[in-house]
Amino acid sequence: DRIRENQRLRKQAARKITNEAGIPNPTRDDIRKVLLADEANWICPFTNMKISMRSLFGSAPQFDFEHILPFSRSLANSCVNLTLCSAEENRNHKRNTTPYEAYAGDAPRYEDILGRVKRFKSDAREEKLRRFRMNSEELEQFLADFGSRQLNDTRYASCLARDYLALLYGGRVDRDGKLRI
């Protein structure tokens, strides 16, 4: 089952962090970093730099979480929108752009980046590759669809919350027909 497998992978990553980086109580973000490094075969997809435990942690980590589609534009913070990136590359080149916007102008480099993403080890590889390839038009459509999906999810969650509160407090309408919830 998928949930158990994810739990097993998180526990395994936590042990690895403790054993190799000397961090006794790894945080959720620490664990996420190791899982993303493992997914990327311990290679930065943007620069081809080797990632090590030492370069992930410590007082001056050399790799950042990177939102494939910029968070400021997509509000997407799930693992499927995250990878690792060399801190220097992130600050000086990728910044607040999509991989397509940042690298498509240099076709050989962009193809190298896509090649590394194609070798990712995860169920999310195809979706991440799709995001790495998104041009501006595709991104705008994705963002429009994303916003619509979020509104639908919020409406659905609101209805569930309303129904649950009605169960707890005697119904949605009181004896006088006044809407209570």
N, C-alpha and C positions, 0 to 999 in steps of 0.2 A: 504494500500500500504506500502511496506517495508520501503521506504525512510521516509515517514511520521512517521511511528512507531519508527524508529531509532532516528529521531529528537525529538519526544516526550520523549523517554527514556533519551536522552542526556539532555534535559531541566529539566526533573525530577531529574536527578543526580546532575545537577548544583544547583538546589534549595536545595537539601539535603545537599550538601557540604556547601552552604552558611548558612543554618539553623543549622546544627549540628557541623560543623567544624569551623564556623565563617570566612570562606574565601569568601569575597564579590564578587570577580571576578575569579571564578575557571578557570584554564587553560584547554586546551584540554586533557593534560595528567592527570590532576586531575579528570576530568570527566571519562576518560578511566579507571582509577584505580577503581572508584566506580562501573562502569559497570562490570568490571572483578570480583570485590568482590561480587557483586550481583549474577553474573553468577555462582560463586563458592559457593554460599550460605553462604558467609562471613566466609568461612573456607579455610585455606591454603591447597591446594591439596597435598602438599608434607609432611607437618608436622602435619596436623589436628589442628593447632592452630587457635583459634577464631580471626577473623579480625574485628577491630572496626574502626570507623572514626578517632579516636585519634591515632590508630596505623598506619593508612595510611598516615597521614599528620603531619606537625609540623617540628621542627628542626631536629629530629632524627626518620624518619619514620622506622617502623619495617618490612615493606613489600616492595619488589621490583617488578617491571615488570620482568617477566621471559619469555624468548623465549623458547618455548617447544623444538623446534629444534634450536640449537644455531645459533644466527645471524651470527657469524663469519664463519659458515660453510654453512648456507642456504641462507643468505641475505634476509630472509623472516621476514618482520616487520609488517605484517598485524595482525588484531585482532585474526584471526584464529590460529596464531602462538604465541599468548600471553596468559599468565595467571599471577597470582600473586604468589610470593614465599616469605617465611620468609627471611629477609635479611641475617640472620646468616646461614640459611640452604643453601641459594644461594651461599654465599661466601665460606663456608666450606665443602660443599658436592656436590651439583649439578654442580656448576661452568659451564664450557664450554662443558657439555655433554648432551646427550639426557636423558630423564627419564629412558629409558631401560638401557642405559649404566651405569647410576648412581645407579639404584636401583634393577635391575633384579637379581643381586647376592643375595639379601635378599628377597626371594620370598614372605614371609608374608607381609613385608612392602610394596613391590611393588604392591601386590594385594590390599592392603588398599588404596594406592594412586589411582589405577585404579578405585576402587569402588567409591572414592570421585569424580573422573572425570565423571563417569557414572551418577552421580547425578547433574551435571552441568545443569543450566537452560538457554539454548540457542539453537539456530538453528545450531550452530557450534559444539555442543557436540560430535557428532559422528566423525567429522574430527579431533577434538582435541584428542579424545580417540585414534584414529588411530595413531596420531603423538606420543602420550605417549607410544604406544606399538611398535613403529618402532625399529627394530633391525638394526645393522650396514649395512647389505645387502640391506634391504628395504630403509634405508636412502640414500645410494649411488644411488639407482635407482630413488628415489624421486628427489634427487639433479640433476641427469642427465636430468630427465624429466622437472624439474623446469627451468633449463638453456635453454633447447630447447624451452619451452613455452615463456620464456622471450625474446629470440631472435625473435621468430615469432611475438610476440606482438610489438616489436620494429620495425620490418620490416613493419608491418601493419600500425603502427602510422607514420612511415616515409613516406609511400605512401600517407596517408591522408594529411600530412603536405605538401608534394610536390604538390598534386592536389589543395589544398587550396591556396598555394602561386601562382600557375599557374592562378587561377581565379583572384587573386588580381593584378597580374602583366602581364596580357596579354598573357598567355599561356606558355607552357613549352619550346617551340621552337620559335625563332625569325624568321623574314622574310627571312633571309639568310640560314635558316635551322640549325642554331647553337643552341645547347641545352642551355637554359637559367636557367632552374630550374631542 
